[in-house]
């Protein structure tokens, strides 16, 4: 027989007994026994030539069977457990008094559960004198008893006095299986803050040894810092006045009972989440900032420092201040400066245009065009957003200049005209208005940035010349306005029954060269032998400075004539058909028919008593043709 038979719990174990006999199976008896701990052996199966059966009331009564094949007797034990981990005996008897026996040890194995590991929840101080508990590892229901080994960073830990202590305890469950618990305690050091701990379980299976690892754990190690660092977290780069300053303080320690503060000059600031924030910083906020870490158990302190520089740019100052007056032709000089902690750049602008670069504004020979508002802009090229500016009003002393040509033509339909005269110069010129006949006109004068402006309003009845005279201490300037009036004319409407009367409007323009423009408009009425005189005023026109506006007026008049002629023709056609004026369409016009339809238009000029009669078709008619 084999010395041992290995089997996993729950499986069927087969124990083989090999024998030889001269008498054959008919004269052979096979008996099976097991040896209980500390007791005599006990038979569990008996096979005789004529009878075989399992012994009653044993551990194996309902779980065993015997199979004999030639010279081999195989005992099968179903659903083995750890209690079956016993020695089994096979006894062979024949008809002779002699007998033979063999022994086999049955070994049953059970794999344990996956190991569970628990780390301590609280932190461990490196200042603890005795070893501190790291964690515990537990494995359940294994057979034979499993073994537990602790590891730190893949290195096994062995018991070392005052450094490493591993304590294990074993529990035998009611099922006979083993549960093992192991606890690790050790002296913690700073380098253990990132260490990985786990336990390894070694257990046995038939014909082999297996191993499994638990999950990995870390521990929290409390240790005092050896270095404190403080730095500017924001803004990155250079700092300027008005920025929000964020300082961050940290150390290479890890201690729960500690206080962190930041000191600047004689002030102390609290720190939240290792950060201190100061808004709208000024240059006085620069200097040395000290971060202090204090351990409250032993009141040990350690500090770190950093220097903060807050850059500034003061307001721009122009010399001379506010304004300057120079004579025409003289040199203009002005300077602009702004105190700054960094290098600055200065530019000069006039009317949003760059006129000079550098601190000094210089014009060799000032003219009236030199006058105006200048803006000095000082920037810091190294830092975006650092900018200041100031303004300087430059006045150039000299005789006035009037904007526009010396002689201006004005044409108007109005009886009242508004004239504007703008003059530059310093001191601000006084503006006077006179007419060609020597009259002085009252006007309203206002000062402008570079001089003065005057507006005059007066009535006109004929062509007239008006003079604008601007003068100051250094001279005067005169501009002439030639005002030409455009007169209105009257018109007469003649209506005869049953003809259509057409009203014609005529306007005459009087100037140095006389041009007559005629604008007809037609209206249709019906009456009996009625003559109506109507005077129609030409629509008011705004004053025209340029003579080219005459062509535009002529074009409008021609278009109006064409449209009114079409309208007159349509109305006449409707009248003939009896569609308007209540006609029934049955009236006989043959008795009063005229060769030219008896429709005439009279046009009168304000300058003559003549009336020219025109037919509808544009033919001239003599008085006797009417």
C-alpha positions as CSV (number, residue, x, y, z in Angstrom):
1,X,0.0,0.0,0.0
2,X,1.0,3.6,-0.5
3,X,2.4,5.4,2.5
4,X,-0.1,8.3,2.1
5,X,-3.0,9.3,-0.1
6,X,-3.7,13.1,-0.6
7,X,-7.1,14.5,-1.5
8,X,-8.9,17.8,-1.4
9,X,-11.8,18.1,1.1
10,X,-15.1,17.3,-0.5
11,X,-13.6,14.9,-3.0
12,X,-13.6,11.0,-3.1
13,X,-10.5,9.4,-1.7
14,X,-9.4,6.0,-3.1
15,X,-7.1,3.8,-1.0
16,X,-5.7,0.7,-2.8
17,X,-4.6,-2.5,-1.1
18,X,-2.6,-5.0,-3.3
19,X,-2.4,-8.6,-2.3
20,X,-1.6,-12.2,-3.6
21,X,-3.0,-15.5,-2.4
22,X,-2.9,-19.2,-3.6
23,X,-6.4,-19.9,-2.5
24,X,-8.1,-17.2,-4.8
25,X,-10.9,-14.9,-3.8
26,X,-13.1,-17.8,-2.7
27,X,-11.0,-18.4,0.3
28,X,-9.9,-14.8,1.1
29,X,-11.3,-12.3,3.6
30,X,-10.6,-8.6,3.3
31,X,-11.1,-6.2,6.2
32,X,-10.6,-2.4,6.4
33,X,-9.8,-0.5,9.7
34,X,-9.1,3.1,10.6
35,X,-7.1,4.3,13.7
36,X,-8.9,7.0,15.7
37,X,-6.6,9.4,17.6
38,X,-5.4,7.8,20.8
39,X,-7.6,4.8,20.4
40,X,-7.6,1.2,19.1
41,X,-8.3,0.6,15.5
42,X,-11.8,0.1,14.4
43,X,-13.2,-2.0,11.6
44,X,-15.2,-0.2,9.0
45,X,-15.6,-2.8,6.2
46,X,-15.6,-6.6,6.1
47,X,-15.7,-8.7,2.9
48,X,-15.9,-12.6,3.2
49,X,-16.3,-15.1,0.3
50,X,-20.1,-15.2,0.7
51,X,-20.8,-11.8,2.3
52,X,-19.6,-8.2,2.6
53,X,-20.8,-5.0,4.2
54,X,-19.8,-1.8,5.9
55,X,-19.8,-1.7,9.6
56,X,-22.6,0.1,11.2
57,X,-22.4,3.2,13.4
58,X,-19.0,4.4,12.2
59,X,-17.8,7.6,10.6
60,X,-17.7,5.9,7.3
61,X,-20.9,3.7,7.3
62,X,-22.6,5.6,4.5
63,X,-19.6,7.0,2.7
64,X,-17.4,3.9,1.8
65,X,-17.5,1.2,-0.7
66,X,-15.0,-1.6,-1.7
67,X,-14.1,-2.7,-5.2
68,X,-12.0,-5.9,-5.6
69,X,-10.5,-6.6,-9.0
70,X,-8.1,-9.5,-9.1
71,X,-5.4,-8.8,-6.5
72,X,-6.4,-5.2,-5.8
73,X,-8.9,-4.1,-3.3
74,X,-9.8,-0.3,-3.5
75,X,-11.6,1.4,-0.7
76,X,-13.5,4.5,-1.8
77,X,-14.4,7.2,0.8
78,X,-16.8,9.9,-0.5
79,X,-17.0,13.5,0.6
80,X,-13.9,13.4,2.7
81,X,-13.3,16.1,5.3
82,X,-10.5,17.1,7.6
83,X,-11.8,14.6,10.2
84,X,-10.9,11.9,7.7
85,X,-7.3,12.8,8.0
86,X,-6.5,9.3,9.6
87,X,-4.5,6.1,9.1
88,X,-6.3,3.3,7.3
89,X,-5.4,-0.5,7.6
90,X,-6.1,-3.2,5.0
91,X,-6.1,-6.8,6.5
92,X,-6.0,-9.9,4.2
93,X,-7.0,-13.4,5.7
94,X,-7.0,-16.8,4.1
95,X,-8.1,-20.3,5.2
96,X,-4.8,-20.7,7.0
97,X,-4.3,-19.0,10.3
98,X,-1.8,-16.5,8.7
99,X,-2.9,-12.9,7.8
100,X,-1.3,-9.9,6.2
101,X,-2.0,-6.1,6.6
102,X,-0.9,-2.8,5.1
103,X,-1.2,0.8,6.2
104,X,-1.9,4.2,4.4
105,X,-2.2,7.7,5.9
106,X,-5.0,9.7,4.3
107,X,-4.2,13.4,4.1
108,X,-7.0,15.9,3.5
109,X,-6.4,19.5,2.3
110,X,-8.6,22.6,2.3
111,X,-7.5,25.9,0.7
112,X,-8.1,29.0,3.0
113,X,-10.1,32.1,2.1
114,X,-8.5,35.1,0.5
115,X,-6.6,37.0,3.2
116,X,-8.0,40.3,4.5
117,X,-5.8,43.1,5.8
118,X,-6.6,46.2,7.9
119,X,-4.4,49.2,8.5
120,X,-4.6,51.4,11.5
121,X,-6.8,54.4,10.8
122,X,-4.9,56.9,12.9
123,X,-1.5,58.4,12.0
124,X,1.7,57.2,13.7
125,X,4.3,59.6,15.0
126,X,7.9,59.0,14.5
127,X,8.4,60.2,18.1
128,X,6.7,57.1,19.6
129,X,9.3,55.2,21.6
130,X,7.7,51.8,21.4
131,X,6.7,49.9,18.2
132,X,3.3,51.0,16.9
133,X,0.7,48.8,15.3
134,X,0.8,48.9,11.5
135,X,-2.1,46.5,10.7
136,X,-3.5,43.0,11.0
137,X,-3.9,40.2,8.5
138,X,-6.4,37.3,8.7
139,X,-7.0,34.1,6.8
140,X,-9.9,31.6,7.5
141,X,-10.8,27.9,7.0
142,X,-7.6,26.3,5.7
143,X,-6.2,22.9,6.3
144,X,-3.5,22.2,7.2
145,X,-2.8,25.4,9.1
146,X,-1.7,28.2,6.7
147,X,1.2,30.5,7.4
148,X,1.3,34.3,7.3
149,X,4.4,36.4,6.4
150,X,4.5,40.3,6.5
151,X,6.2,42.3,3.8
152,X,7.3,46.0,3.5
153,X,8.1,47.1,-0.1
154,X,8.5,43.5,-1.2
155,X,10.9,42.7,1.7
156,X,9.8,40.1,4.3
157,X,9.7,41.3,7.9
158,X,11.1,39.2,10.7
159,X,10.9,39.7,14.4
160,X,13.5,42.2,15.5
161,X,13.7,43.3,19.1
162,X,12.4,46.8,19.6
163,X,12.0,47.2,15.8
164,X,9.6,44.6,14.3
165,X,7.2,42.4,16.2
166,X,4.9,39.9,14.4
167,X,2.3,38.2,16.6
168,X,0.1,35.3,15.2
169,X,-2.9,33.5,16.7
170,X,-4.6,30.3,15.4
171,X,-8.2,29.3,15.8
172,X,-9.6,25.8,15.1
173,X,-13.1,26.1,13.8
174,X,-15.9,23.6,14.7
175,X,-15.3,22.1,11.2
176,X,-11.7,21.3,12.1
177,X,-10.4,24.0,9.8
178,X,-7.8,26.5,10.8
179,X,-8.1,30.3,10.9
180,X,-5.0,32.4,11.5
181,X,-4.6,36.0,12.4
182,X,-1.3,38.0,12.4
183,X,-0.6,41.5,13.7
184,X,2.4,43.6,12.7
185,X,3.9,46.3,15.0
186,X,7.1,48.2,14.3
187,X,9.1,51.3,15.1
188,X,8.0,53.9,12.4
189,X,10.4,56.2,10.7
190,X,10.0,59.1,8.3
191,X,10.9,57.0,5.3
192,X,8.0,54.7,6.0
193,X,5.5,57.4,4.9
194,X,5.4,56.0,1.4
195,X,6.0,52.4,2.2
196,X,3.7,49.6,1.0
197,X,2.7,46.9,3.5
198,X,0.9,43.5,2.7
199,X,0.8,40.0,4.0
200,X,1.5,36.7,2.2
201,X,-0.4,33.4,3.0
202,X,1.3,30.1,2.3
203,X,-1.0,27.0,2.3
204,X,-0.8,23.3,1.1
205,X,-2.6,21.3,-1.6
206,X,-2.1,17.7,-2.8
207,X,1.4,17.5,-4.1
208,X,2.2,21.2,-3.9
209,X,2.5,24.4,-1.8
210,X,0.6,27.6,-2.8
211,X,0.9,31.3,-2.0
212,X,-1.5,34.3,-2.1
213,X,-1.1,38.0,-1.3
214,X,-3.4,40.4,0.4
215,X,-4.2,43.9,-0.8
216,X,-1.5,46.6,-0.2
217,X,-1.9,49.2,2.5
218,X,-0.2,52.5,3.4
219,X,0.1,54.2,6.8
220,X,0.1,57.9,7.8
221,X,3.4,58.9,9.3
222,X,3.6,62.1,11.4
223,X,7.0,63.7,11.4
224,X,8.4,67.2,12.1
225,X,9.6,69.3,9.1
226,X,13.2,70.1,8.5
227,X,12.5,72.8,5.9
228,X,9.8,75.5,5.3
229,X,9.3,77.1,1.9
230,X,7.2,80.2,1.0
231,X,6.7,81.4,-2.6
232,X,4.5,83.6,-4.7
233,X,1.8,81.4,-6.2
234,X,0.1,84.3,-8.2
235,X,0.6,86.3,-10.2
236,X,3.3,84.6,-12.1
237,X,6.2,86.9,-13.1
238,X,6.5,90.5,-12.0
239,X,4.0,92.1,-9.6
240,X,2.5,95.5,-10.0
241,X,0.4,97.8,-7.9
242,X,-3.3,96.8,-7.9
243,X,-2.6,93.1,-8.4
244,X,-3.9,90.4,-6.0
245,X,-1.0,88.7,-4.3
246,X,-1.3,85.0,-3.4
247,X,1.5,83.5,-1.2
248,X,1.8,79.8,-0.5
249,X,3.7,78.3,2.4
250,X,4.6,74.6,2.8
251,X,7.0,72.4,4.6
252,X,8.5,68.9,4.2
253,X,6.9,67.7,7.5
254,X,3.6,66.0,8.3
255,X,2.4,66.8,11.7
256,X,-1.2,67.2,12.9
257,X,-0.8,69.5,15.8
258,X,0.9,72.5,14.2
259,X,0.2,76.2,13.5
260,X,1.4,78.0,10.3
261,X,1.6,81.8,10.2
262,X,3.0,84.4,7.7
263,X,4.6,87.6,9.0
264,X,5.4,90.8,7.1
265,X,7.1,93.7,8.8
266,X,5.1,94.0,12.1
267,X,2.0,92.3,10.9
268,X,1.0,88.6,11.2
269,X,-1.5,86.9,8.8
270,X,-3.4,83.7,9.2
271,X,-2.9,80.9,6.6
272,X,-5.8,78.9,5.1
273,X,-5.0,75.8,3.2
274,X,-1.4,76.8,3.2
275,X,-2.3,80.0,1.3
276,X,-2.5,83.8,2.1
277,X,-4.1,86.3,-0.2
278,X,-3.7,90.1,-0.3
279,X,-5.8,92.2,-2.7
280,X,-4.9,95.5,-4.4
281,X,-1.3,95.5,-3.3
282,X,0.8,98.7,-3.0
283,X,4.5,99.2,-3.2
284,X,4.6,99.3,0.6
285,X,3.3,95.7,0.6
286,X,6.7,94.6,-0.9
287,X,9.5,93.3,1.3
288,X,10.3,90.1,3.2
289,X,7.6,87.6,4.1
290,X,8.3,84.9,6.7
291,X,6.4,81.7,7.1
292,X,6.6,80.0,10.5
293,X,5.7,76.4,11.4
294,X,5.1,75.7,15.1
295,X,4.6,72.2,16.5
296,X,2.2,72.6,19.5
297,X,3.2,69.4,21.3
298,X,6.8,70.4,22.0
299,X,6.5,74.1,20.7
300,X,9.3,73.6,18.2
301,X,9.5,76.3,15.4
302,X,11.0,76.4,11.9
303,X,10.7,79.2,9.4
304,X,11.2,80.1,5.7
305,X,11.4,83.5,4.0
306,X,10.9,85.1,0.6
307,X,11.2,88.6,-0.8
308,X,8.3,90.3,-2.7
309,X,8.8,93.3,-5.0
310,X,5.7,95.3,-6.0
311,X,6.4,97.4,-9.1
312,X,4.8,100.8,-9.5
313,X,4.2,103.6,-12.0
314,X,3.2,107.0,-10.8
315,X,1.1,109.6,-12.6
316,X,2.6,111.3,-15.6
317,X,3.7,114.9,-15.0
318,X,4.1,117.3,-17.9
319,X,6.3,120.4,-17.6
320,X,5.0,123.1,-18.1
321,X,1.7,122.1,-16.4
322,X,-1.7,122.2,-18.0
323,X,-1.0,124.6,-20.9
324,X,1.7,126.6,-22.7
325,X,1.6,129.5,-25.1
326,X,4.4,130.2,-27.7
327,X,4.7,132.8,-30.4
328,X,4.2,131.7,-34.0
329,X,7.6,130.7,-35.4
330,X,9.2,130.1,-31.9
331,X,10.3,126.7,-30.6
332,X,7.9,124.6,-28.6
333,X,9.4,122.4,-25.8
334,X,7.6,120.3,-23.2
335,X,8.7,117.3,-21.1
336,X,6.8,114.4,-19.7
337,X,8.0,112.1,-16.9
338,X,6.5,109.4,-14.6
339,X,8.4,107.8,-11.7
340,X,8.5,104.0,-12.0
341,X,10.4,101.0,-10.6
342,X,10.9,99.7,-14.1
343,X,12.1,101.1,-17.4
344,X,9.4,103.3,-19.1
345,X,8.5,104.3,-22.7
346,X,7.0,107.8,-23.5
347,X,4.9,108.8,-26.6
348,X,3.1,112.0,-27.5
349,X,-0.3,112.0,-29.3
350,X,-2.4,114.8,-30.9
351,X,-5.9,114.0,-32.1
352,X,-5.2,110.3,-31.5
353,X,-2.2,110.4,-33.9
354,X,1.4,109.7,-32.8
355,X,3.5,112.9,-33.1
356,X,6.6,112.2,-31.1
357,X,8.5,109.6,-29.1
358,X,10.5,110.2,-25.9
359,X,10.1,112.3,-22.8
360,X,10.5,115.6,-24.7
361,X,8.1,117.2,-27.1
362,X,9.9,119.6,-29.4
363,X,8.7,121.7,-32.4
364,X,11.4,124.0,-33.9
365,X,9.0,126.5,-35.5
366,X,5.5,126.6,-34.1
367,X,2.6,127.4,-36.5
368,X,-1.1,127.8,-35.9
369,X,-1.5,124.1,-36.8
370,X,0.8,123.3,-33.9
371,X,-1.8,124.4,-31.5
372,X,-4.1,121.9,-29.8
373,X,-4.4,119.3,-27.1
374,X,-1.4,117.0,-26.7
375,X,-1.5,113.7,-24.7
376,X,1.6,112.2,-23.1
377,X,1.4,108.4,-22.6
378,X,3.9,106.6,-20.4
379,X,4.0,102.8,-20.4
380,X,6.2,100.0,-18.9
381,X,7.1,97.6,-21.8
382,X,7.9,94.8,-19.4
383,X,4.5,94.6,-17.9
384,X,1.2,94.8,-19.8
385,X,-1.4,97.1,-18.2
386,X,1.0,99.5,-16.6
387,X,0.2,102.9,-18.2
388,X,-0.4,106.5,-17.2
389,X,-1.1,109.7,-19.2
390,X,-1.5,113.4,-18.9
391,X,-2.5,116.3,-21.3
392,X,-1.0,119.6,-22.3
393,X,-2.9,122.4,-24.1
394,X,-0.6,124.2,-26.6
395,X,-1.6,127.7,-27.8
396,X,0.3,129.5,-30.6
397,X,0.2,133.3,-30.5
398,X,-0.4,134.8,-33.9
399,X,-2.9,136.6,-36.1
400,X,-6.2,134.8,-36.7
401,X,-7.0,132.5,-39.6
402,X,-10.5,131.9,-40.9
403,X,-11.5,128.5,-42.1
404,X,-12.7,128.4,-45.8
405,X,-12.0,130.6,-48.8
406,X,-11.6,134.3,-48.6
407,X,-14.7,134.9,-50.8
408,X,-17.8,132.6,-50.5
409,X,-20.8,132.7,-52.8
410,X,-24.2,132.2,-51.1
411,X,-27.5,131.7,-53.1
412,X,-30.8,131.6,-51.2
413,X,-34.6,131.7,-51.6
414,X,-34.9,132.8,-47.9
415,X,-35.6,136.3,-46.7
416,X,-33.5,135.4,-43.6
417,X,-30.0,133.9,-43.8
418,X,-27.6,132.4,-41.2
419,X,-23.9,132.8,-41.7
420,X,-21.1,131.0,-39.7
421,X,-17.5,132.2,-39.4
422,X,-14.9,130.0,-37.6
423,X,-11.5,131.5,-36.8
424,X,-8.3,130.1,-35.2
425,X,-5.7,132.0,-33.2
426,X,-4.4,132.9,-29.8
427,X,-5.5,134.9,-28.0
428,X,-9.0,133.9,-29.1
429,X,-10.0,136.4,-31.9
430,X,-12.9,138.7,-31.7
431,X,-15.3,138.3,-34.7
432,X,-17.2,141.3,-36.1
433,X,-19.8,141.3,-39.0
434,X,-20.4,144.2,-41.4
435,X,-22.3,144.6,-44.7
436,X,-21.2,146.3,-47.9
437,X,-23.3,149.3,-47.0
438,X,-21.4,149.8,-43.7
439,X,-23.9,148.3,-41.3
440,X,-22.7,146.3,-38.2
441,X,-24.5,143.1,-37.5
442,X,-25.1,141.7,-34.0
443,X,-23.9,138.1,-33.7
444,X,-23.4,135.4,-31.1
445,X,-19.7,134.4,-30.5
446,X,-18.4,131.3,-28.7
447,X,-14.9,130.2,-27.9
448,X,-13.6,126.9,-29.4
449,X,-10.6,124.8,-28.5
450,X,-8.4,126.6,-31.0
451,X,-10.2,130.0,-31.5
452,X,-13.7,131.3,-31.8
453,X,-16.9,130.8,-33.8
454,X,-19.6,133.3,-34.6
455,X,-23.1,132.9,-36.2
456,X,-25.0,135.9,-37.6
457,X,-28.7,135.9,-38.6
458,X,-30.2,138.8,-40.7
459,X,-32.9,139.6,-43.2
460,X,-32.1,140.3,-46.9
461,X,-34.1,142.0,-49.6
462,X,-31.6,142.1,-52.4
463,X,-28.1,141.0,-53.3
464,X,-25.6,142.0,-50.5
465,X,-22.0,141.5,-49.4
466,X,-21.3,140.6,-45.8
467,X,-17.8,140.6,-44.2
468,X,-16.5,138.5,-41.3
469,X,-13.6,140.2,-39.5
470,X,-11.6,138.2,-37.0
471,X,-8.9,140.1,-35.0
472,X,-6.7,139.7,-32.0
473,X,-3.6,141.4,-30.6
474,X,-1.4,140.1,-33.5
475,X,-3.6,140.9,-36.5
476,X,-6.8,140.4,-38.3
477,X,-8.4,138.4,-41.1
478,X,-11.5,139.2,-43.3
479,X,-13.7,136.8,-45.3
480,X,-16.4,138.0,-47.8
481,X,-19.8,136.4,-48.3
482,X,-21.6,137.3,-51.6
483,X,-25.3,136.7,-51.0
484,X,-27.5,136.4,-54.1
485,X,-31.3,136.3,-53.7
486,X,-33.6,134.2,-55.8
487,X,-37.0,136.0,-56.3
488,X,-40.4,134.3,-56.5
489,X,-43.0,135.1,-59.3
490,X,-46.8,135.0,-59.6
491,X,-49.0,133.0,-61.9
492,X,-52.5,133.3,-63.4
493,X,-55.0,130.6,-64.1
494,X,-57.6,131.0,-66.9
495,X,-60.6,128.6,-67.0
496,X,-63.3,128.5,-69.7
497,X,-66.3,126.2,-69.9
498,X,-66.1,123.4,-70.8
499,X,-62.4,123.4,-71.1
500,X,-59.8,122.2,-68.5
501,X,-57.8,124.9,-66.9
502,X,-54.1,124.3,-66.2
503,X,-52.2,126.2,-63.6
504,X,-48.7,127.1,-64.6
505,X,-46.0,128.2,-62.1
506,X,-43.0,130.3,-63.2
507,X,-39.9,131.2,-61.1
508,X,-37.3,133.7,-62.1
509,X,-33.7,133.7,-60.6
510,X,-32.0,137.0,-60.5
511,X,-28.1,137.0,-60.2
512,X,-25.2,138.5,-62.1
513,X,-26.2,136.4,-65.1
514,X,-30.0,136.0,-65.4
515,X,-31.4,132.6,-66.0
516,X,-35.2,131.8,-66.2
517,X,-36.4,128.4,-64.9
518,X,-40.1,127.5,-65.5
519,X,-41.8,124.8,-63.5
520,X,-45.4,124.0,-64.6
521,X,-47.9,122.2,-62.4
522,X,-51.4,121.4,-63.5
523,X,-54.7,121.3,-61.6
524,X,-58.0,120.5,-63.2
525,X,-61.3,122.3,-62.3
526,X,-64.7,122.9,-64.1
527,X,-66.5,126.3,-64.1
528,X,-68.4,128.6,-66.4
529,X,-66.4,131.5,-67.8
530,X,-64.4,132.1,-64.6
531,X,-61.0,133.7,-64.5
532,X,-59.0,133.2,-61.3
533,X,-55.7,134.9,-60.4
534,X,-53.6,133.0,-57.9
535,X,-50.2,133.9,-56.7
536,X,-48.2,130.8,-55.8
537,X,-45.0,131.0,-53.8
538,X,-42.1,128.8,-54.8
539,X,-41.1,126.3,-52.0
540,X,-38.5,127.6,-49.7
541,X,-34.9,126.6,-50.6
542,X,-31.9,126.4,-48.2
543,X,-29.0,128.7,-49.0
544,X,-26.7,127.3,-51.7
545,X,-23.0,127.9,-51.4
546,X,-22.1,126.4,-54.8
547,X,-23.5,127.5,-58.3
548,X,-23.6,123.9,-59.4
549,X,-27.0,123.5,-57.5
550,X,-28.7,125.4,-60.4
551,X,-28.4,122.3,-62.6
552,X,-30.1,120.2,-60.0
553,X,-33.0,122.6,-59.8
554,X,-33.4,122.7,-63.6
555,X,-33.5,118.9,-63.7
556,X,-36.2,118.7,-61.0
557,X,-38.3,121.4,-62.9
558,X,-38.1,119.5,-66.2
559,X,-39.2,116.2,-64.6
560,X,-42.1,118.0,-62.9
561,X,-43.3,119.5,-66.2
562,X,-43.2,116.0,-67.8
563,X,-45.3,114.4,-65.0
564,X,-47.8,117.2,-64.9
565,X,-48.3,117.1,-68.6
566,X,-49.2,113.3,-68.4
567,X,-51.6,114.0,-65.5
568,X,-53.3,116.8,-67.4
569,X,-53.8,114.5,-70.4
570,X,-55.3,111.7,-68.3
571,X,-57.7,114.1,-66.6
572,X,-58.8,115.5,-69.9
573,X,-59.4,112.1,-71.3
574,X,-61.6,111.2,-68.3
575,X,-63.4,114.5,-68.6
576,X,-64.2,113.8,-72.3
577,X,-65.6,110.4,-71.4
578,X,-67.8,111.8,-68.7
579,X,-66.1,110.0,-65.9
580,X,-65.5,113.1,-63.8
581,X,-67.3,116.3,-62.7
582,X,-70.7,114.5,-62.8
583,X,-71.0,114.3,-66.6
584,X,-73.5,111.8,-68.0
585,X,-71.6,111.4,-71.2
586,X,-74.5,112.7,-73.4
587,X,-73.5,116.4,-73.6
588,X,-72.7,117.6,-77.1
589,X,-69.4,119.4,-77.5
590,X,-69.5,119.8,-81.3
591,X,-71.1,123.3,-81.1
592,X,-68.2,124.7,-79.0
593,X,-65.3,122.8,-80.5
594,X,-62.1,124.7,-80.8
595,X,-59.3,123.9,-83.1
596,X,-56.8,123.9,-80.2
597,X,-59.3,122.6,-77.6
598,X,-59.6,126.1,-76.2
599,X,-57.1,125.2,-73.4
600,X,-54.6,128.0,-72.8
601,X,-52.0,128.9,-70.2
602,X,-50.9,132.4,-69.3
603,X,-47.4,132.9,-67.8
604,X,-46.5,136.2,-66.3
605,X,-43.1,137.5,-65.1
606,X,-42.8,139.9,-62.2
607,X,-40.7,142.1,-64.5
608,X,-43.1,142.5,-67.5
609,X,-46.8,142.9,-68.2
610,X,-46.7,140.6,-71.3
611,X,-48.7,137.3,-71.2
612,X,-47.8,134.6,-73.6
613,X,-50.6,132.2,-74.4
614,X,-49.6,128.6,-75.2
615,X,-51.8,125.9,-76.6
616,X,-52.0,122.5,-75.1
617,X,-49.7,121.2,-77.9
618,X,-47.1,123.9,-77.1
619,X,-48.0,126.3,-80.0
620,X,-47.9,130.0,-79.6
621,X,-51.3,131.8,-80.2
622,X,-51.9,135.4,-81.0
623,X,-54.5,137.3,-79.1
624,X,-56.9,137.1,-82.0
625,X,-56.6,133.3,-82.0
626,X,-58.4,133.0,-78.7
